[in-house]
Amino acid sequence: MPDGVSRKLRPRWILPVLLVVFAALCVGTSLTKRPWSDEGWFAGAGYNLAFHGKPGTLVLEPRGYREGIDRYTYWTAPLYYPLQAGWYRLVGFSLFSMRTLSTVFGLILIAAVFFFTRGLFNDEAVAMLTAALLSFDYVVVMGGSFGRMDIICTAFGWAALGAYFLLREKNVPVALLVGQTLVVLSGLTHFLGIIYFFAFWFIVVYFDRSKLSLRTVLLSFLPYSIGAIAWGAYIMQAPELFMTQFGGNAQDGGRLALLADPVSAITKEITERYVVAYGLASHSAGSSGPVWLKSLVLFAYLIGLGIVLAVKQLRSSRGTHIVLVLLAIFFVIMTLLDGQKLSYYLLNIVPIYSIILAVAMVHLFRRSWFGKLAASGFIFVVLALQAGGLVLKMRTNGYANQFTPAAEFIKSNAQPGDVAYGSAELAFALGFEGQVVDDHWLGFERGRLPRFFVVEEVYEEALDGRRRSTPEVYSHVMRTLELEYELIYDRSHYQIFMRRSPEPTPKSANLEP
């Protein structure tokens, strides 16, 4: 390779380029992806904290385990909401700004995994390829363009591991303190941050147990004390609501339900998380295009794992041993502590699969000219699949083609003071000051009859669940819709019902069956 080209492609320039690519994919996805109810739930609390100084939300109906949610948000870990509030005060509030916060932490995640991998293997090529795989990874890009706390939790956790490797050779106590602080921040962002507590201490004990003293260890736990005091002070503002919301969320979501049945937990982990996430189930996410092609990415990870286990040189290396132990830690905790088997939690473990695949491909590349050809082709296919899925997602443009027309239709027919019951995502268009209430019971308990009922996929599933579990609620909702409401809009994934009144007929919605 000519010297000029070689200089341009020096490794120090590769990581920034990859981060730019990742940011571009996230921005494109953020601008075109239809908002999701979860984003509305979490944005409501962040919005209120930023502009009203109140840690509650008006978007969710304060009932069941969300009792008091209009005053305090206790049902999730607390850190995401002040992070949002600070970000909104800095850049303004919108769906895009909420998603941009996730993008920023996605950049931190990729950089952290890069430094961790380089420190572990002392191999720039493995670290760079890992960063490349993550920059194009569908799960990671989705996490970086969703208004949820998952990628923030993951970024803090991997930053703890990366920071430790950056600092340990100079000052182990400082590395411990910085790493533990980041672990605490991860845990205060999402409950799966507990993964990084075990992963971090495994790394510390493996590399530096001889350098540990009782004083150093005790000092490193100072961040836990500070975090506990801060969260405890917030909890004590309304401890009864904390017990109702936090405990109720854990129970209602069945998060710990599989602890007593590890065999079933493993089965569900594979069939309900991996199979669904990678396009092998009939209800896998993505309604257009060859969704099953996502499975090839999963098979690529498995091939990488197979190569690492089959090649003695790789299997016996220290770096491989550590990564495999980390894989076991992550897999076991996610298997046992997440009964819901949500696909976006794969964010935590995908970096490990990427590291393993990178190790395998770099080894293959260095063996022979055929290995170079095979590894390069393999990686190209993996990256192309990931990027292709993302581009296909952007081209559908659910934001412009589905969400915006429905939201604009409501606004064009709404009057001051009107309230819409429906998915919290509508608040990004209608407002977070009580204009939208997300209640799957559709006002059953309080006997409310809002101006609009909006039904989309989430509400269809909720109503179907009510039909089976609480038929009296289902009957009430169906009867109310029949007697009191008129279907005025039916297209692009949304059905809008407006309460009958002697007012003029609303604008035509071009109803579709």
Helices and strands as residue ranges (DSSP letters): H 3-8, H 11-32, H 37-51, G 64-66, H 80-91, H 95-121, H 124-136, H 138-143, H 150-167, H 172-189, G 191-193, H 194-208, G 209-211, H 214-220, H 222-235, H 239-252, H 262-268, I 269-274, H 275-277, G 291-294, H 295-310, H 312-315, H 318-337, G 343-348, H 350-365, H 369-396, H 398-398, I 399-403, H 404-413, E 420-421, G 424-426, H 427-430, E 436-437, E 452-455, H 457-469, H 471-484, E 485-491, E 494-499
